[in-house]
Amino acid sequence: MQLTMNKKHGSLQTGILLQYLLWHDIFLSAMYNTVHISSFCLLLKAAFVIAASSRTILAKQFVIHLHKKLKQKSN
């Protein structure tokens, strides 16, 4: 996963990276059952919105990863 840092998209890319790190922290908490599953589902919905409005591979890869883990957790 690579960030392209240029003047036009640099702040957007940095913002998405920070969101990714925040989501990952919440995601790990959810996997260890310290976050309620409904909060985790809301997080997944938010991730889809960000990925849909973003053209970055980082956001899209995170959504795919999050969705797979949610399916594993629900089984």
C-alpha positions, 0 to 999 in steps of 0.5 A: 500500500503506497501513498502518493503525496502531491499538493493536490491529493496529499491531504486527502491521502493523509486523511484516509491513512489516519482514518484507516489507522483509527478503523484498524484500532476499532477493528482490533477491539471488535475482534477481541469483543471489546466493541459491540457488534452493532458498532462494528457494523456501523464502522463497516458501513462508514468504510464502504462510504469512504471507499466509494467516494475515494479512488485510493487502493488503501481505502478499498483494500481496507474495506475488503479486509474488514468485510472478510473479518466481519464474515469470519466473526459472524460465523 
